[in-house]
Amino acid sequence: ERQAALELLRQPAPGPTGAAEEQLAAVPGLRLWLRADRNVTRDAGGRVTQWLDASPRKLRAHQETEGARPTFAADGPGGRPTLRFDGRGQWLRLQGDLLDRADVTILAVVRDRGGPSHRAILSNWRREDNVG
């Protein structure tokens, strides 16, 4: 199952569409599929307010605080849509529980341009539990 999902993700740009996309969305256990080319809601300044999950779970990543919103770029790496996080407090909160077991595979397409400070792609860290 995981190998089939990896093969679908290796398809050339513009990415999985049609039948291949349906097959990937139907992979058993798929918990989250955030695509920068779909389901991204932005404010007037191009900052991301909401990003909807393309998996069958239909989770919602969102940010109510304007200064903590990542930006959207239609012309990211390879000319593909991209969400850009500045590494200094921009993040999205995911509604619901993402992981409910220890045996998981996470695939992420990321370019890290930051320095040696602490950064995370996915985290269960709750800011309100760790500040103050």
DSSP file with accessible surface (Angstrom, degrees, kcal/mol):
  #  RESIDUE AA STRUCTURE BP1 BP2  ACC     N-H-->O    O-->H-N    N-H-->O    O-->H-N    TCO  KAPPA ALPHA  PHI   PSI    X-CA   Y-CA   Z-CA
    1    1 A E     >        0   0  153      0, 0.0     4,-1.9     0, 0.0     5,-0.1   0.000 360.0 360.0 360.0 -45.8    0.0    0.0    0.0
    2    2 A R  H  >  +     0   0  111      1,-0.2     4,-2.4     2,-0.2     5,-0.2   0.897 360.0  52.7 -66.1 -39.2    2.7    2.5    0.9
    3    3 A Q  H  > S+     0   0  108      1,-0.2     4,-2.4     2,-0.2    -1,-0.2   0.912 107.6  51.7 -63.0 -40.5    4.7    1.5   -2.2
    4    4 A A  H  > S+     0   0   57      1,-0.2     4,-2.0     2,-0.2    -1,-0.2   0.919 109.8  49.6 -62.1 -40.6    1.6    2.2   -4.4
    5    5 A A  H  X S+     0   0   13     -4,-1.9     4,-1.9     1,-0.2    -2,-0.2   0.922 110.1  50.7 -65.1 -41.5    1.2    5.6   -2.8
    6    6 A L  H  X S+     0   0   45     -4,-2.4     4,-1.1     1,-0.2    -2,-0.2   0.906 108.4  52.2 -63.0 -40.9    4.9    6.4   -3.4
    7    7 A E  H  < S+     0   0  100     -4,-2.4     3,-0.5     1,-0.2    -1,-0.2   0.906 108.7  50.4 -62.7 -40.3    4.6    5.4   -7.1
    8    8 A L  H >< S+     0   0   17     -4,-2.0     3,-1.2     1,-0.2    -1,-0.2   0.888 108.2  52.8 -65.2 -36.9    1.6    7.7   -7.5
    9    9 A L  H 3< S+     0   0   72     -4,-1.9    -1,-0.2     1,-0.2    -2,-0.2   0.729  98.7  65.6 -72.0 -19.2    3.5   10.6   -6.0
   10   10 A R  T 3< S+     0   0  150     -4,-1.1    -1,-0.2    -3,-0.5    -2,-0.2   0.453  73.5 122.3 -82.2   0.7    6.4   10.1   -8.4
   11   11 A Q  S <  S-     0   0   73     -3,-1.2    -3,-0.0    -4,-0.2    -4,-0.0  -0.296  71.6 -99.0 -63.6 148.6    4.3   11.1  -11.4
   12   12 A P    >   -     0   0  108      0, 0.0     3,-1.7     0, 0.0    -1,-0.1  -0.218  63.6 -42.9 -66.1 160.2    5.6   14.1  -13.4
   13   13 A A  T 3  S+     0   0   74      1,-0.3    65,-0.0     3,-0.0    67,-0.0  -0.186 120.3  44.4 -53.6 147.1    4.2   17.6  -13.0
   14   14 A P  T 3  S-     0   0   90      0, 0.0    -1,-0.3     0, 0.0    -3,-0.0  -0.950 105.2-131.0 -85.8  13.9    1.5   18.8  -12.7
   15   15 A G    <   -     0   0    9     -3,-1.7     6,-0.1     2,-0.0    -6,-0.1  -0.471  49.1 -14.8 106.7-179.8    1.1   15.9  -10.3
   16   16 A P        +     0   0   13      0, 0.0     2,-0.3     0, 0.0    -7,-0.0  -0.333  68.1 163.7 -62.2 131.3   -1.5   13.2   -9.7
   17   17 A T    >>  -     0   0   75     -2,-0.1     3,-1.2     4,-0.0     4,-0.6  -0.958  45.4  -5.8-140.5 163.2   -4.8   13.9  -11.5
   18   18 A G  H 3> S+     0   0   44     -2,-0.3     4,-2.1     1,-0.3     5,-0.2  -0.254 129.9   2.7  58.4-129.3   -7.9   12.0  -12.4
   19   19 A A  H 3> S+     0   0   65      1,-0.2     4,-2.3     2,-0.2    -1,-0.3   0.877 133.5  53.9 -61.4 -40.0   -7.7    8.2  -11.7
   20   20 A A  H <> S+     0   0   14     -3,-1.2     4,-2.2     1,-0.2    -1,-0.2   0.914 108.9  49.4 -62.2 -40.7   -4.2    8.4  -10.1
   21   21 A E  H  X S+     0   0   40     -4,-0.6     4,-2.5     1,-0.2    -2,-0.2   0.923 110.2  50.2 -64.7 -42.0   -5.5   11.1   -7.7
   22   22 A E  H  X S+     0   0  142     -4,-2.1     4,-1.2     1,-0.2    -1,-0.2   0.897 109.9  51.4 -63.2 -38.9   -8.5    9.0   -6.8
   23   23 A Q  H  < S+     0   0  116     -4,-2.3    -1,-0.2     2,-0.2    -2,-0.2   0.918 111.0  47.3 -64.7 -43.2   -6.2    6.0   -6.2
   24   24 A L  H >< S+     0   0    9     -4,-2.2     3,-1.8     1,-0.2    -2,-0.2   0.927 109.8  52.4 -65.3 -43.1   -3.9    8.0   -3.9
   25   25 A A  H 3< S+     0   0   24     -4,-2.5    -1,-0.2     1,-0.3    -2,-0.2   0.779 108.3  53.7 -63.3 -24.1   -6.9    9.4   -1.9
   26   26 A A  T 3< S+     0   0   72     -4,-1.2    -1,-0.3    -3,-0.2    -2,-0.2   0.369  74.6 129.2 -93.3   5.2   -8.1    5.8   -1.4
   27   27 A V  S X  S-     0   0   26     -3,-1.8     3,-2.1    -4,-0.2    -3,-0.1  -0.431  71.0-107.7 -61.3 124.7   -4.9    4.5    0.1
   28   28 A P  T 3  S+     0   0   80      0, 0.0     3,-0.1     0, 0.0    -1,-0.1  -0.294 101.6  15.9 -56.7 132.1   -5.9    2.8    3.3
   29   29 A G  T 3  S+     0   0   58      1,-0.3     2,-0.2    -3,-0.1    -2,-0.1   0.438  78.9 157.8  86.2  -1.0   -4.8    4.8    6.3
   30   30 A L    <   +     0   0   44     -3,-2.1    -1,-0.3     1,-0.2    27,-0.2  -0.414  12.7 177.0 -59.5 120.4   -4.2    8.0    4.5
   31   31 A R        +     0   0   65      1,-0.3     2,-0.3    -2,-0.2    28,-0.2   0.712  57.4   6.1-101.7 -26.7   -4.5   10.6    7.2
   32   32 A L        -     0   0   38     22,-0.1    -1,-0.3    26,-0.1     2,-0.3  -0.953  46.8-179.6-161.2 137.7   -3.7   13.9    5.6
   33   33 A W        -     0   0   32     -2,-0.3    21,-3.2    -3,-0.1     2,-0.6  -0.798  10.9-177.9-143.1  96.2   -3.1   15.2    2.0
   34   34 A L        -     0   0   50     -2,-0.3     2,-0.5    19,-0.2    19,-0.1  -0.870   5.7-172.5 -97.3 120.2   -2.4   19.0    1.9
   35   35 A R    >   -     0   0   17     -2,-0.6     3,-1.5    17,-0.4    17,-0.1  -0.959  21.3-151.5-116.1 126.4   -1.8   20.2   -1.7
   36   36 A A  T 3  S+     0   0   20     -2,-0.5    46,-0.2     1,-0.3     4,-0.1   0.685  96.1  61.0 -70.9 -14.8   -0.7   23.7   -2.3
   37   37 A D  T 3  S+     0   0   62     44,-0.2     2,-0.3     2,-0.1    -1,-0.3   0.438 108.7  41.3 -91.4   2.5   -2.5   23.7   -5.7
   38   38 A R  S <  S+     0   0   89     -3,-1.5    -3,-0.3     1,-0.1    14,-0.1  -0.997 107.0  11.2-147.6 150.8   -5.9   23.1   -4.2
   39   39 A N  S    S+     0   0   78     -2,-0.3    13,-2.6     1,-0.2     2,-0.5   0.783  74.8 143.1  60.4  33.7   -8.2   24.1   -1.3
   40   40 A V  E     -A   51   0A  27     11,-0.2     2,-0.5    -4,-0.1    11,-0.2  -0.933  32.7-161.7-107.8 122.6   -6.0   27.1   -0.1
   41   41 A T  E     -A   50   0A  63      9,-3.1     8,-2.5    -2,-0.5     9,-1.6  -0.888  12.2-170.6-104.4 132.1   -7.9   30.1    1.1
   42   42 A R  E     -A   48   0A 128     -2,-0.5     6,-0.2     6,-0.3     2,-0.1  -0.877  18.3-127.9-122.4 155.4   -6.0   33.4    1.3
   43   43 A D    >   -     0   0   33      4,-2.7     3,-2.0    -2,-0.3    -1,-0.0  -0.251  49.3 -83.4 -86.1-177.4   -6.7   36.8    2.8
   44   44 A A  T 3  S+     0   0  119      1,-0.3    -1,-0.1     2,-0.1    -2,-0.0   0.771 129.6  55.2 -61.8 -25.0   -6.3   40.0    0.7
   45   45 A G  T 3  S-     0   0   47      2,-0.1    -1,-0.3     1,-0.0     3,-0.1   0.359 120.3-105.1 -90.5   4.9   -2.5   40.1    1.4
   46   46 A G  S <  S+     0   0   23     -3,-2.0    26,-2.1     1,-0.3     2,-0.3   0.543  74.6 141.1  84.3   7.2   -2.0   36.6    0.0
   47   47 A R  B     -D   71   0B  66     24,-0.2    -4,-2.7     1,-0.1     2,-0.5  -0.636  57.3-110.5 -84.8 143.8   -1.6   35.0    3.5
   48   48 A V  E     +A   42   0A   0     22,-3.1    -6,-0.3    -2,-0.3     3,-0.1  -0.582  37.9 169.7 -81.3 122.3   -3.1   31.6    4.0
   49   49 A T  E    S+     0   0A  31     -8,-2.5    14,-2.0    -2,-0.5     2,-0.3   0.725  70.5  10.2 -97.5 -28.3   -6.1   31.5    6.3
   50   50 A Q  E     -AB  41  62A  45     -9,-1.6    -9,-3.1    12,-0.2     2,-0.4  -0.995  52.2-170.0-155.6 143.7   -7.2   28.0    5.6
   51   51 A W  E     -AB  40  61A  29     10,-3.0    10,-2.7    -2,-0.3     2,-0.4  -0.963  20.7-147.4-137.3 116.1   -5.9   24.8    3.9
   52   52 A L  E     - B   0  60A  61    -13,-2.6   -17,-0.4    -2,-0.4     8,-0.2  -0.702  17.4-117.7 -93.8 138.1   -8.3   21.9    3.4
   53   53 A D        -     0   0    2      6,-2.7   -19,-0.2    -2,-0.4    -1,-0.1  -0.428  11.1-155.2 -70.0 135.1   -7.2   18.3    3.4
   54   54 A A        +     0   0   17    -21,-3.2    -1,-0.1    -2,-0.2   -20,-0.1   0.424  65.9  99.6 -92.1  -0.1   -7.7   16.3    0.2
   55   55 A S  S >  S-     0   0    0    -22,-0.2     3,-1.5     1,-0.1   -29,-0.1  -0.341  95.5 -98.7 -77.2 168.8   -7.8   13.0    2.0
   56   56 A P  T 3  S+     0   0   92      0, 0.0    -1,-0.1     0, 0.0   -25,-0.1   0.740 121.0  66.4 -60.1 -18.3  -11.1   11.3    2.9
   57   57 A R  T 3  S-     0   0   84    -27,-0.2    -3,-0.1     1,-0.0   -26,-0.1   0.740  88.1-152.6 -76.7 -25.0  -10.8   12.8    6.4
   58   58 A K    <   -     0   0  137     -3,-1.5    -4,-0.1     1,-0.1   -26,-0.1   0.892  23.5-179.7  55.1  48.3  -11.2   16.4    5.1
   59   59 A L        -     0   0    8    -28,-0.2    -6,-2.7    -7,-0.1     2,-0.5  -0.260  19.7-131.0 -72.3 168.3   -9.3   17.9    8.0
   60   60 A R  E     -B   52   0A  79     35,-0.4    35,-2.7    -8,-0.2     2,-0.5  -0.975  13.6-165.1-130.0 120.4   -8.8   21.7    8.1
   61   61 A A  E     +BC  51  94A   4    -10,-2.7   -10,-3.0    -2,-0.5     2,-0.3  -0.888  29.2 161.5 -98.9 134.0   -5.5   23.5    8.7
   62   62 A H  E     -BC  50  93A  25     31,-2.6    31,-3.2    -2,-0.5     2,-0.3  -0.960  33.5-154.3-150.7 164.9   -6.1   27.2    9.6
   63   63 A Q        -     0   0    8    -14,-2.0     6,-0.1    -2,-0.3    29,-0.1  -0.914   7.0-179.5-147.3 116.5   -4.6   30.3   11.2
   64   64 A E        +     0   0  121     -2,-0.3     2,-0.6     4,-0.1    -1,-0.1   0.780  65.9  83.9 -84.3 -29.7   -6.8   33.0   12.7
   65   65 A T  S >  S-     0   0   90      1,-0.2     3,-1.5     3,-0.1     4,-0.3  -0.663  70.6-149.8 -82.5 116.8   -3.9   35.3   13.7
   66   66 A E  G >  S+     0   0  110     -2,-0.6     3,-1.5     1,-0.3    -1,-0.2   0.891  93.4  51.4 -55.4 -45.1   -2.9   37.4   10.7
   67   67 A G  G 3  S+     0   0   66      1,-0.3    -1,-0.3    23,-0.0    -2,-0.0   0.671 107.8  53.7 -69.7 -14.2    0.8   37.8   11.6
   68   68 A A  G <  S+     0   0   11     -3,-1.5    23,-2.4    22,-0.1    -1,-0.3   0.364  83.9 111.6-101.1   5.0    1.2   34.0   12.0
   69   69 A R    <   -     0   0   32     -3,-1.5   -20,-0.1    -4,-0.3    23,-0.1  -0.606  64.7-130.1 -82.4 136.2   -0.2   33.1    8.6
   70   70 A P        -     0   0    0      0, 0.0   -22,-3.1     0, 0.0     2,-0.3  -0.311  27.5-114.5 -72.2 166.3    2.1   31.6    5.9
   71   71 A T  E     -DE  47  84B  52     13,-2.4    13,-3.2   -24,-0.3     2,-0.4  -0.738  17.4-130.4-103.5 156.0    2.1   33.2    2.5
   72   72 A F  E     - E   0  83B  38    -26,-2.1     2,-0.4    -2,-0.3    11,-0.2  -0.855  19.8-173.1-104.0 136.9    1.0   31.6   -0.8
   73   73 A A  E >   - E   0  82B   8      9,-2.8     9,-2.6    -2,-0.4     3,-0.6  -0.987  16.3-162.9-130.9 122.6    3.2   31.7   -3.9
   74   74 A A  T 3  S+     0   0   69     -2,-0.4     2,-0.1     7,-0.2    -1,-0.1   0.707  90.7  54.4 -72.7 -18.6    1.9   30.5   -7.2
   75   75 A D  T 3  S+     0   0  115      7,-0.1    -1,-0.2     6,-0.1     4,-0.2  -0.337  75.9 143.0-116.3  52.3    5.5   30.3   -8.5
   76   76 A G    X   -     0   0    6      4,-1.9     3,-2.3    -3,-0.6     4,-0.3   0.155  64.2 -29.8 -74.7-163.4    7.3   28.1   -6.0
   77   77 A P  G >  S+     0   0   58      0, 0.0     3,-1.5     0, 0.0    -1,-0.2  -0.223 138.4  10.4 -52.6 133.4   10.0   25.6   -6.8
   78   78 A G  G 3  S-     0   0   82      1,-0.3    -2,-0.1    -3,-0.1   -65,-0.0   0.664 129.7 -73.5  69.9  14.7    9.5   24.1  -10.2
   79   79 A G  G <  S+     0   0   57     -3,-2.3    -1,-0.3     1,-0.3    -3,-0.1   0.637  99.5 136.2  74.5  13.1    6.9   26.7  -10.9
   80   80 A R    <   -     0   0   86     -3,-1.5    -4,-1.9    -4,-0.3    -1,-0.3  -0.635  64.8 -91.5 -95.0 152.1    4.5   24.9   -8.6
   81   81 A P        -     0   0   38      0, 0.0     2,-0.3     0, 0.0    -7,-0.2  -0.277  52.0-176.5 -58.8 145.9    2.2   26.5   -6.0
   82   82 A T  E     -E   73   0B  30     -9,-2.6    -9,-2.8   -46,-0.2     2,-0.5  -0.995  28.9-137.3-146.8 146.3    3.8   26.7   -2.6
   83   83 A L  E     -E   72   0B  19     -2,-0.3     2,-0.5   -11,-0.2   -11,-0.2  -0.927  26.5-152.9-102.1 133.2    3.1   27.8    1.0
   84   84 A R  E     -E   71   0B 102    -13,-3.2   -13,-2.4    -2,-0.5     2,-0.4  -0.940   9.9-168.6-114.1 124.6    5.9   29.7    2.5
   85   85 A F        -     0   0   93     -2,-0.5   -16,-0.0   -15,-0.2     6,-0.0  -0.917  16.8-145.6-108.2 133.4    6.5   29.7    6.3
   86   86 A D        -     0   0   59     -2,-0.4    -1,-0.1     1,-0.1     5,-0.1   0.587  29.7-125.4 -79.3  -9.0    9.1   32.3    7.5
   87   87 A G  S    S+     0   0   41      3,-0.3    -1,-0.1    27,-0.1     4,-0.0   0.573  91.4  91.0  77.5   6.3   10.5   30.1   10.3
   88   88 A R  S    S-     0   0  202    -20,-0.0    -1,-0.1     0, 0.0    -2,-0.0  -0.203 116.3 -45.9-127.9  41.6    9.7   32.9   12.8
   89   89 A G  S    S+     0   0   33      1,-0.3     2,-0.5   -21,-0.1    -4,-0.0   0.554  91.2 130.8 112.0   8.7    6.2   32.1   14.0
   90   90 A Q        +     0   0   35    -21,-0.1    -1,-0.3     2,-0.0     2,-0.3  -0.836  30.9 137.7 -92.9 131.6    4.2   31.3   10.9
   91   91 A W        -     0   0   62    -23,-2.4     2,-0.4    -2,-0.5   -23,-0.0  -0.978  44.0-126.7-162.6 165.5    2.2   28.1   11.3
   92   92 A L        -     0   0   34     -2,-0.3     2,-0.5   -23,-0.1   -29,-0.2  -0.973  19.7-135.2-123.2 139.6   -1.2   26.5   10.7
   93   93 A R  E     -C   62   0A  94    -31,-3.2   -31,-2.6    -2,-0.4     2,-0.6  -0.810  17.3-143.5 -92.6 132.4   -3.3   24.7   13.3
   94   94 A L  E     -C   61   0A  47     -2,-0.5     2,-0.3   -33,-0.2   -33,-0.2  -0.854  12.4-135.1 -99.6 121.7   -4.7   21.4   12.2
   95   95 A Q  S    S+     0   0   82    -35,-2.7   -35,-0.4    -2,-0.6     2,-0.0  -0.572  71.2  13.2 -74.5 134.5   -8.2   20.6   13.5
   96   96 A G  S    S-     0   0   48     -2,-0.3     2,-0.5   -37,-0.1    -2,-0.1  -0.120 103.2 -55.2  90.4 172.8   -8.5   17.1   14.8
   97   97 A D        -     0   0  128      1,-0.2     3,-0.1    -2,-0.0    -2,-0.1  -0.784  41.3-171.4 -91.3 128.1   -5.9   14.4   15.6
   98   98 A L  S    S+     0   0   29     -2,-0.5     2,-0.4     1,-0.2    -1,-0.2   0.931  71.2  35.0 -82.7 -51.1   -3.5   13.6   12.8
   99   99 A L        +     0   0   83      1,-0.1    -1,-0.2     5,-0.0     3,-0.1  -0.899  48.2 167.4-112.6 135.5   -1.6   10.6   14.3
  100  100 A D        +     0   0  114     -2,-0.4     2,-0.3    -3,-0.1    -1,-0.1   0.179  69.2  37.3-127.6  13.6   -3.1    8.0   16.5
  101  101 A R  S    S-     0   0  145      1,-0.1    -1,-0.1     0, 0.0     3,-0.0  -0.972  73.9-121.1-155.7 167.3   -0.3    5.4   16.3
  102  102 A A  S    S+     0   0  105     -2,-0.3     2,-1.2     1,-0.1    -1,-0.1   0.726  91.3  81.6 -87.1 -21.3    3.4    5.2   16.2
  103  103 A D        +     0   0  100      2,-0.0     2,-0.3     0, 0.0    -1,-0.1  -0.688  65.6 135.0 -90.6  91.2    3.8    3.3   12.9
  104  104 A V        -     0   0   53     -2,-1.2     2,-0.4    -5,-0.0    -5,-0.0  -0.934  45.8-144.9-135.9 158.9    3.5    6.0   10.3
  105  105 A T        -     0   0   78     -2,-0.3     2,-0.5     2,-0.0    -2,-0.0  -0.998  17.0-164.8-122.3 129.0    5.1    7.2    7.1
  106  106 A I        -     0   0   90     -2,-0.4     2,-0.5     2,-0.0    -2,-0.0  -0.969   3.4-169.0-117.7 125.3    5.2   11.0    6.4
  107  107 A L        +     0   0   94     -2,-0.5     2,-0.4     2,-0.0    -2,-0.0  -0.968  15.7 168.1-111.2 125.6    6.0   12.3    2.9
  108  108 A A        -     0   0   57     -2,-0.5     2,-0.7     2,-0.1    -2,-0.0  -1.000  30.9-146.7-139.7 138.6    6.7   16.0    2.8
  109  109 A V        +     0   0  155     -2,-0.4     2,-0.4     2,-0.0    -2,-0.0  -0.927  40.7 158.6-103.4 112.0    8.1   18.2    0.0
  110  110 A V        -     0   0   85     -2,-0.7     2,-0.5     2,-0.0    -2,-0.1  -0.989  35.1-160.7-139.7 142.5   10.1   20.9    1.9
  111  111 A R        -     0   0  147     -2,-0.4     2,-0.7   -34,-0.0    -2,-0.0  -0.985  17.6-156.5-122.2 118.2   12.9   23.4    1.1
  112  112 A D        +     0   0   96     -2,-0.5    -2,-0.0     1,-0.1     0, 0.0  -0.848  24.6 163.4 -99.6 113.1   14.5   24.7    4.3
  113  113 A R        +     0   0  185     -2,-0.7    -1,-0.1     2,-0.0     2,-0.0   0.225  44.9 108.7-108.2   9.9   16.3   28.0    3.9
  114  114 A G        -     0   0   45      1,-0.2   -27,-0.1     3,-0.1    -2,-0.1  -0.238  67.3-110.6 -84.1 174.6   16.5   28.7    7.6
  115  115 A G        -     0   0   44      3,-0.1    -1,-0.2    -2,-0.0    -2,-0.0   0.090  55.2 -65.4 -85.9-156.0   19.4   28.8    9.9
  116  116 A P  S    S+     0   0  144      0, 0.0     3,-0.1     0, 0.0    -1,-0.0   0.371  92.3 117.3 -81.9   8.0   20.3   26.4   12.7
  117  117 A S  S    S-     0   0   74      1,-0.1     2,-0.2   -30,-0.0    -3,-0.1  -0.204  77.9 -79.9 -74.1 168.4   17.3   27.3   14.9
  118  118 A H        +     0   0  171      2,-0.0     2,-0.3   -31,-0.0    -1,-0.1  -0.475  57.5 163.1 -70.4 129.6   14.6   24.8   15.9
  119  119 A R        -     0   0   84     -2,-0.2     2,-0.3    -3,-0.1     0, 0.0  -0.984  17.5-161.3-142.4 154.6   11.9   24.2   13.2
  120  120 A A        -     0   0   64     -2,-0.3     3,-0.2     1,-0.1    -2,-0.0  -0.989  18.1-160.5-138.0 144.8    9.3   21.5   12.7
  121  121 A I  S    S+     0   0  115      1,-0.4     2,-0.4    -2,-0.3    -1,-0.1   0.884  91.8  10.7 -84.7 -49.8    7.3   20.3    9.7
  122  122 A L  S    S+     0   0   82      2,-0.0    -1,-0.4     0, 0.0     2,-0.3  -0.987  78.0 167.4-127.0 142.1    4.7   18.6   11.8
  123  123 A S        -     0   0   80     -2,-0.4    -3,-0.0    -3,-0.2     0, 0.0  -0.998  39.4-151.4-152.5 149.9    4.4   18.9   15.5
  124  124 A N        +     0   0  157     -2,-0.3     2,-0.2     2,-0.1    -1,-0.0   0.181  60.0 131.0-102.1  16.0    2.0   18.1   18.3
  125  125 A W        -     0   0  127      1,-0.0     2,-0.6     3,-0.0    -2,-0.1  -0.483  48.3-150.9 -70.0 131.3    3.4   21.1   20.2
  126  126 A R    >>  -     0   0  119     -2,-0.2     3,-1.4     1,-0.2     4,-0.7  -0.933   4.2-153.0-109.3 114.5    0.8   23.4   21.7
  127  127 A R  H >> S+     0   0   99     -2,-0.6     3,-1.6     1,-0.3     4,-0.8   0.894  95.2  56.3 -51.8 -44.0    1.9   27.0   21.9
  128  128 A E  H 34 S+     0   0   93      1,-0.3    -1,-0.3     2,-0.2     3,-0.1   0.756 106.7  51.1 -65.7 -20.7   -0.5   27.7   24.8
  129  129 A D  H <4 S+     0   0  102     -3,-1.4    -1,-0.3     1,-0.2    -2,-0.2   0.587 116.5  39.5 -87.5 -10.4    1.0   24.8   26.8
  130  130 A N  H << S+     0   0   94     -3,-1.6     2,-0.4    -4,-0.7    -2,-0.2   0.325  96.0  82.7-125.3   7.3    4.6   26.0   26.3
  131  131 A V     <        0   0   98     -4,-0.8    -5,-0.0    -5,-0.1    -1,-0.0  -0.944 360.0 360.0-116.3 135.0    4.6   29.8   26.6
  132  132 A G              0   0  124     -2,-0.4    -4,-0.0    -3,-0.0    -3,-0.0  -0.148 360.0 360.0 111.5 360.0    4.7   31.7   29.9
